[in-house]
């Protein structure tokens, strides 16, 4: 979900906008914390993934 927010900031904001600048700072911080906490990649998968879910 966080990565989708980052993607949307890039997609919908100009590089000079406060939102884009905030995305840039926050994404660096987020990536650093993910590495520090040694989070597994499977925790970072997109929310749209249906892996392991049953169809209704």
PyMOL commands that set and color helices and strands:
alter all, ss='L'
color gray80, all
select helices_A, chain A and resi 2-12+18-36+41-44
alter helices_A, ss='H'
color red, helices_A
deselect
rebuild
show_as cartoon
